[in-house]
Amino acid sequence: MNKILLARYNGVGQPLDLREVDTQQGLYVTELREAGFVDFVASEQPMEQPGKTIVESLEMIDGKLVQTWSIQDLPESVD
């Protein structure tokens, strides 16, 4: 079986609608694409680090939704 990931981004604050689909399900793949789903390129989430936060970013590149991660410093708390 050949699987692909398709995703539809519904906007900031909304969950990503992600589907793993068998490429042999041609009609279903076509229906999803017509409903706004695009190829999804996942990347491995980095490990947590003390004093850091992991931030996910999604960007459309060449018609695909590409996931990236960045590690940022936690904001200092004000006592």
N, CA, C and O atoms as a GROMACS GRO file, in nm:
protein
  316
    1MET      N    1   0.084  -0.119   0.000
    1MET     CA    2   0.000   0.000   0.000
    1MET      C    3   0.088   0.125   0.000
    1MET      O    4   0.190   0.131   0.068
    2ASN      N    5   0.046   0.221  -0.076
    2ASN     CA    6   0.119   0.348  -0.082
    2ASN      C    7   0.031   0.455  -0.017
    2ASN      O    8  -0.076   0.488  -0.067
    3LYS      N    9   0.078   0.509   0.094
    3LYS     CA   10   0.000   0.607   0.171
    3LYS      C   11   0.056   0.748   0.150
    3LYS      O   12   0.176   0.767   0.133
    4ILE      N   13  -0.035   0.844   0.151
    4ILE     CA   14   0.004   0.985   0.149
    4ILE      C   15  -0.067   1.055   0.264
    4ILE      O   16  -0.171   1.010   0.311
    5LEU      N   17  -0.010   1.165   0.306
    5LEU     CA   18  -0.074   1.249   0.407
    5LEU      C   19  -0.134   1.370   0.336
    5LEU      O   20  -0.066   1.439   0.260
    6LEU      N   21  -0.262   1.395   0.362
    6LEU     CA   22  -0.329   1.513   0.310
    6LEU      C   23  -0.377   1.594   0.430
    6LEU      O   24  -0.419   1.537   0.531
    7ALA      N   25  -0.371   1.726   0.418
    7ALA     CA   26  -0.410   1.812   0.530
    7ALA      C   27  -0.488   1.931   0.479
    7ALA      O   28  -0.472   1.977   0.366
    8ARG      N   29  -0.575   1.980   0.566
    8ARG     CA   30  -0.647   2.105   0.540
    8ARG      C   31  -0.629   2.192   0.663
    8ARG      O   32  -0.663   2.154   0.774
    9TYR      N   33  -0.574   2.311   0.639
    9TYR     CA   34  -0.549   2.407   0.747
    9TYR      C   35  -0.669   2.499   0.755
    9TYR      O   36  -0.704   2.566   0.657
   10ASN      N   37  -0.732   2.503   0.872
   10ASN     CA   38  -0.854   2.581   0.890
   10ASN      C   39  -0.830   2.716   0.955
   10ASN      O   40  -0.926   2.786   0.988
   11GLY      N   41  -0.704   2.755   0.974
   11GLY     CA   42  -0.674   2.886   1.030
   11GLY      C   43  -0.613   2.876   1.168
   11GLY      O   44  -0.616   2.772   1.234
   12VAL      N   45  -0.555   2.989   1.211
   12VAL     CA   46  -0.488   2.997   1.341
   12VAL      C   47  -0.585   2.961   1.453
   12VAL      O   48  -0.699   3.008   1.455
   13GLY      N   49  -0.539   2.878   1.544
   13GLY     CA   50  -0.621   2.839   1.657
   13GLY      C   51  -0.712   2.721   1.628
   13GLY      O   52  -0.778   2.669   1.719
   14GLN      N   53  -0.718   2.678   1.504
   14GLN     CA   54  -0.801   2.565   1.466
   14GLN      C   55  -0.712   2.442   1.446
   14GLN      O   56  -0.598   2.455   1.402
   15PRO      N   57  -0.764   2.323   1.480
   15PRO     CA   58  -0.681   2.204   1.461
   15PRO      C   59  -0.660   2.174   1.312
   15PRO      O   60  -0.746   2.204   1.228
   16LEU      N   61  -0.548   2.116   1.282
   16LEU     CA   62  -0.515   2.074   1.147
   16LEU      C   63  -0.595   1.948   1.116
   16LEU      O   64  -0.593   1.853   1.195
   17ASP      N   65  -0.665   1.946   1.004
   17ASP     CA   66  -0.740   1.828   0.962
   17ASP      C   67  -0.645   1.743   0.878
   17ASP      O   68  -0.616   1.778   0.763
   18LEU      N   69  -0.597   1.633   0.934
   18LEU     CA   70  -0.493   1.552   0.870
   18LEU      C   71  -0.549   1.412   0.841
   18LEU      O   72  -0.610   1.349   0.927
   19ARG      N   73  -0.528   1.366   0.718
   19ARG     CA   74  -0.577   1.234   0.678
   19ARG      C   75  -0.465   1.154   0.612
   19ARG      O   76  -0.393   1.205   0.527
   20GLU      N   77  -0.451   1.028   0.653
   20GLU     CA   78  -0.360   0.936   0.585
   20GLU      C   79  -0.445   0.854   0.489
   20GLU      O   80  -0.540   0.788   0.531
   21VAL      N   81  -0.411   0.859   0.361
   21VAL     CA   82  -0.496   0.801   0.258
   21VAL      C   83  -0.414   0.707   0.170
   21VAL      O   84  -0.299   0.736   0.137
   22ASP      N   85  -0.474   0.595   0.134
   22ASP     CA   86  -0.413   0.502   0.040
   22ASP      C   87  -0.427   0.563  -0.100
   22ASP      O   88  -0.537   0.601  -0.141
   23THR      N   89  -0.317   0.572  -0.173
   23THR     CA   90  -0.321   0.635  -0.306
   23THR      C   91  -0.408   0.557  -0.403
   23THR      O   92  -0.448   0.611  -0.507
   24GLN      N   93  -0.439   0.431  -0.372
   24GLN     CA   94  -0.527   0.352  -0.460
   24GLN      C   95  -0.673   0.392  -0.444
   24GLN      O   96  -0.758   0.349  -0.523
   25GLN      N   97  -0.704   0.474  -0.344
   25GLN     CA   98  -0.840   0.524  -0.325
   25GLN      C   99  -0.855   0.654  -0.404
   25GLN      O  100  -0.883   0.760  -0.347
   26GLY      N  101  -0.838   0.645  -0.535
   26GLY     CA  102  -0.833   0.762  -0.622
   26GLY      C  103  -0.950   0.857  -0.608
   26GLY      O  104  -0.931   0.979  -0.600
   27LEU      N  105  -1.072   0.804  -0.604
   27LEU     CA  106  -1.191   0.889  -0.594
   27LEU      C  107  -1.192   0.964  -0.461
   27LEU      O  108  -1.225   1.083  -0.457
   28TYR      N  109  -1.156   0.895  -0.352
   28TYR     CA  110  -1.154   0.958  -0.221
   28TYR      C  111  -1.047   1.068  -0.216
   28TYR      O  112  -1.070   1.176  -0.161
   29VAL      N  113  -0.931   1.040  -0.273
   29VAL     CA  114  -0.823   1.140  -0.279
   29VAL      C  115  -0.871   1.263  -0.355
   29VAL      O  116  -0.847   1.376  -0.313
   30THR      N  117  -0.938   1.240  -0.468
   30THR     CA  118  -0.991   1.351  -0.549
   30THR      C  119  -1.093   1.432  -0.469
   30THR      O  120  -1.091   1.555  -0.474
   31GLU      N  121  -1.181   1.365  -0.396
   31GLU     CA  122  -1.282   1.434  -0.314
   31GLU      C  123  -1.216   1.521  -0.208
   31GLU      O  124  -1.257   1.634  -0.185
   32LEU      N  125  -1.112   1.466  -0.143
   32LEU     CA  126  -1.042   1.544  -0.040
   32LEU      C  127  -0.974   1.666  -0.101
   32LEU      O  128  -0.981   1.775  -0.046
   33ARG      N  129  -0.909   1.647  -0.215
   33ARG     CA  130  -0.842   1.761  -0.280
   33ARG      C  131  -0.943   1.868  -0.320
   33ARG      O  132  -0.915   1.987  -0.306
   34GLU      N  133  -1.059   1.827  -0.369
   34GLU     CA  134  -1.163   1.923  -0.405
   34GLU      C  135  -1.218   1.996  -0.283
   34GLU      O  136  -1.270   2.106  -0.294
   35ALA      N  137  -1.206   1.932  -0.165
   35ALA     CA  138  -1.253   1.993  -0.040
   35ALA      C  139  -1.145   2.080   0.025
   35ALA      O  140  -1.164   2.130   0.135
   36GLY      N  141  -1.031   2.099  -0.045
   36GLY     CA  142  -0.928   2.189   0.006
   36GLY      C  143  -0.809   2.122   0.070
   36GLY      O  144  -0.723   2.190   0.126
   37PHE      N  145  -0.801   1.990   0.064
   37PHE     CA  146  -0.686   1.919   0.120
   37PHE      C  147  -0.568   1.925   0.024
   37PHE      O  148  -0.586   1.920  -0.098
   38VAL      N  149  -0.448   1.937   0.079
   38VAL     CA  150  -0.324   1.940   0.001
   38VAL      C  151  -0.226   1.840   0.062
   38VAL      O  152  -0.246   1.793   0.174
   39ASP      N  153  -0.119   1.809  -0.012
   39ASP     CA  154  -0.016   1.721   0.041
   39ASP      C  155   0.044   1.783   0.167
   39ASP      O  156   0.066   1.904   0.173
   40PHE      N  157   0.070   1.699   0.266
   40PHE     CA  158   0.127   1.744   0.392
   40PHE      C  159   0.267   1.686   0.407
   40PHE      O  160   0.287   1.566   0.392
   41VAL      N  161   0.364   1.773   0.436
   41VAL     CA  162   0.503   1.731   0.457
   41VAL      C  163   0.534   1.749   0.606
   41VAL      O  164   0.555   1.860   0.654
   42ALA      N  165   0.536   1.637   0.677
   42ALA     CA  166   0.560   1.640   0.821
   42ALA      C  167   0.709   1.644   0.851
   42ALA      O  168   0.791   1.598   0.771
   43SER      N  169   0.743   1.699   0.967
   43SER     CA  170   0.881   1.693   1.014
   43SER      C  171   0.878   1.648   1.160
   43SER      O  172   0.780   1.671   1.231
   44GLU      N  173   0.985   1.586   1.203
   44GLU     CA  174   0.991   1.532   1.338
   44GLU      C  175   1.001   1.645   1.440
   44GLU      O  176   1.082   1.736   1.427
   45GLN      N  177   0.916   1.635   1.542
   45GLN     CA  178   0.917   1.736   1.647
   45GLN      C  179   1.043   1.720   1.733
   45GLN      O  180   1.075   1.609   1.775
   46PRO      N  181   1.115   1.832   1.760
   46PRO     CA  182   1.236   1.822   1.844
   46PRO      C  183   1.200   1.789   1.989
   46PRO      O  184   1.085   1.802   2.031
   47MET      N  185   1.301   1.746   2.062
   47MET     CA  186   1.284   1.712   2.203
   47MET      C  187   1.270   1.838   2.288
   47MET      O  188   1.328   1.942   2.258
   48GLU      N  189   1.190   1.826   2.394
   48GLU     CA  190   1.176   1.936   2.491
   48GLU      C  191   1.312   1.965   2.554
   48GLU      O  192   1.392   1.874   2.576
   49GLN      N  193   1.336   2.092   2.583
   49GLN     CA  194   1.459   2.132   2.653
   49GLN      C  195   1.420   2.225   2.767
   49GLN      O  196   1.327   2.304   2.754
   50PRO      N  197   1.490   2.216   2.880
   50PRO     CA  198   1.458   2.304   2.993
   50PRO      C  199   1.468   2.451   2.952
   50PRO      O  200   1.564   2.491   2.886
   51GLY      N  201   1.369   2.530   2.991
   51GLY     CA  202   1.370   2.673   2.964
   51GLY      C  203   1.336   2.709   2.820
   51GLY      O  204   1.348   2.825   2.780
   52LYS      N  205   1.294   2.611   2.742
   52LYS     CA  206   1.262   2.634   2.601
   52LYS      C  207   1.120   2.589   2.572
   52LYS      O  208   1.062   2.510   2.646
   53THR      N  209   1.065   2.640   2.464
   53THR     CA  210   0.935   2.596   2.415
   53THR      C  211   0.949   2.559   2.268
   53THR      O  212   1.033   2.615   2.197
   54ILE      N  213   0.868   2.465   2.224
   54ILE     CA  214   0.872   2.420   2.085
   54ILE      C  215   0.751   2.479   2.014
   54ILE      O  216   0.638   2.465   2.060
   55VAL      N  217   0.777   2.545   1.902
   55VAL     CA  218   0.671   2.613   1.828
   55VAL      C  219   0.660   2.552   1.689
   55VAL      O  220   0.758   2.542   1.615
   56GLU      N  221   0.538   2.511   1.655
   56GLU     CA  222   0.510   2.455   1.522
   56GLU      C  223   0.477   2.567   1.425
   56GLU      O  224   0.408   2.663   1.460
   57SER      N  225   0.526   2.553   1.301
   57SER     CA  226   0.491   2.647   1.194
   57SER      C  227   0.443   2.566   1.075
   57SER      O  228   0.493   2.458   1.047
   58LEU      N  229   0.343   2.621   1.005
   58LEU     CA  230   0.291   2.560   0.883
   58LEU      C  231   0.301   2.662   0.772
   58LEU      O  232   0.264   2.778   0.789
   59GLU      N  233   0.353   2.619   0.656
   59GLU     CA  234   0.372   2.711   0.545
   59GLU      C  235   0.341   2.639   0.414
   59GLU      O  236   0.379   2.524   0.395
   60MET      N  237   0.272   2.709   0.324
   60MET     CA  238   0.246   2.654   0.192
   60MET      C  239   0.370   2.676   0.105
   60MET      O  240   0.412   2.790   0.084
   61ILE      N  241   0.428   2.567   0.056
   61ILE     CA  242   0.545   2.573  -0.032
   61ILE      C  243   0.517   2.482  -0.151
   61ILE      O  244   0.496   2.362  -0.135
   62ASP      N  245   0.518   2.540  -0.270
   62ASP     CA  246   0.493   2.464  -0.394
   62ASP      C  247   0.366   2.381  -0.385
   62ASP      O  248   0.364   2.266  -0.430
   63GLY      N  249   0.261   2.438  -0.329
   63GLY     CA  250   0.131   2.370  -0.323
   63GLY      C  251   0.120   2.263  -0.215
   63GLY      O  252   0.022   2.189  -0.212
   64LYS      N  253   0.221   2.253  -0.128
   64LYS     CA  254   0.218   2.156  -0.019
   64LYS      C  255   0.223   2.230   0.114
   64LYS      O  256   0.286   2.335   0.125
   65LEU      N  257   0.156   2.173   0.213
   65LEU     CA  258   0.160   2.229   0.349
   65LEU      C  259   0.278   2.166   0.421
   65LEU      O  260   0.279   2.046   0.447
   66VAL      N  261   0.378   2.248   0.453
   66VAL     CA  262   0.503   2.199   0.512
   66VAL      C  263   0.508   2.238   0.660
   66VAL      O  264   0.488   2.354   0.696
   67GLN      N  265   0.536   2.139   0.744
   67GLN     CA  266   0.546   2.158   0.888
   67GLN      C  267   0.693   2.176   0.927
   67GLN      O  268   0.779   2.100   0.883
   68THR      N  269   0.719   2.279   1.008
   68THR     CA  270   0.852   2.298   1.063
   68THR      C  271   0.839   2.328   1.212
   68THR      O  272   0.731   2.364   1.260
   69TRP      N  273   0.948   2.314   1.283
   69TRP     CA  274   0.950   2.339   1.427
   69TRP      C  275   1.064   2.433   1.459
   69TRP      O  276   1.169   2.430   1.394
   70SER      N  277   1.045   2.517   1.561
   70SER     CA  278   1.154   2.599   1.610
   70SER      C  279   1.156   2.590   1.763
   70SER      O  280   1.053   2.572   1.828
   71ILE      N  281   1.276   2.603   1.817
   71ILE     CA  282   1.292   2.600   1.963
   71ILE      C  283   1.318   2.744   2.007
   71ILE      O  284   1.411   2.809   1.959
   72GLN      N  285   1.235   2.792   2.099
   72GLN     CA  286   1.246   2.930   2.144
   72GLN      C  287   1.259   2.934   2.296
   72GLN      O  288   1.215   2.843   2.366
   73ASP      N  289   1.321   3.042   2.345
   73ASP     CA  290   1.331   3.062   2.489
   73ASP      C  291   1.193   3.088   2.547
   73ASP      O  292   1.111   3.157   2.487
   74LEU      N  293   1.168   3.033   2.665
   74LEU     CA  294   1.044   3.064   2.736
   74LEU      C  295   1.052   3.210   2.784
   74LEU      O  296   1.159   3.256   2.825
   75PRO      N  297   0.941   3.281   2.778
   75PRO     CA  298   0.945   3.418   2.831
   75PRO      C  299   0.974   3.415   2.981
   75PRO      O  300   0.927   3.327   3.053
   76GLU      N  301   1.052   3.511   3.028
   76GLU     CA  302   1.084   3.516   3.170
   76GLU      C  303   0.960   3.558   3.245
   76GLU      O  304   0.889   3.651   3.206
   77SER      N  305   0.934   3.488   3.356
   77SER     CA  306   0.816   3.522   3.435
   77SER      C  307   0.843   3.645   3.521
   77SER      O  308   0.953   3.664   3.572
   78VAL      N  309   0.741   3.726   3.534
   78VAL     CA  310   0.751   3.847   3.616
   78VAL      C  311   0.685   3.817   3.750
   78VAL      O  312   0.566   3.784   3.755
   79ASP      N  313   0.761   3.827   3.858
   79ASP     CA  314   0.706   3.795   3.992
   79ASP      C  315   0.640   3.914   4.053
   79ASP      O  316   0.588   3.905   4.165
   0.00000   0.00000   0.00000
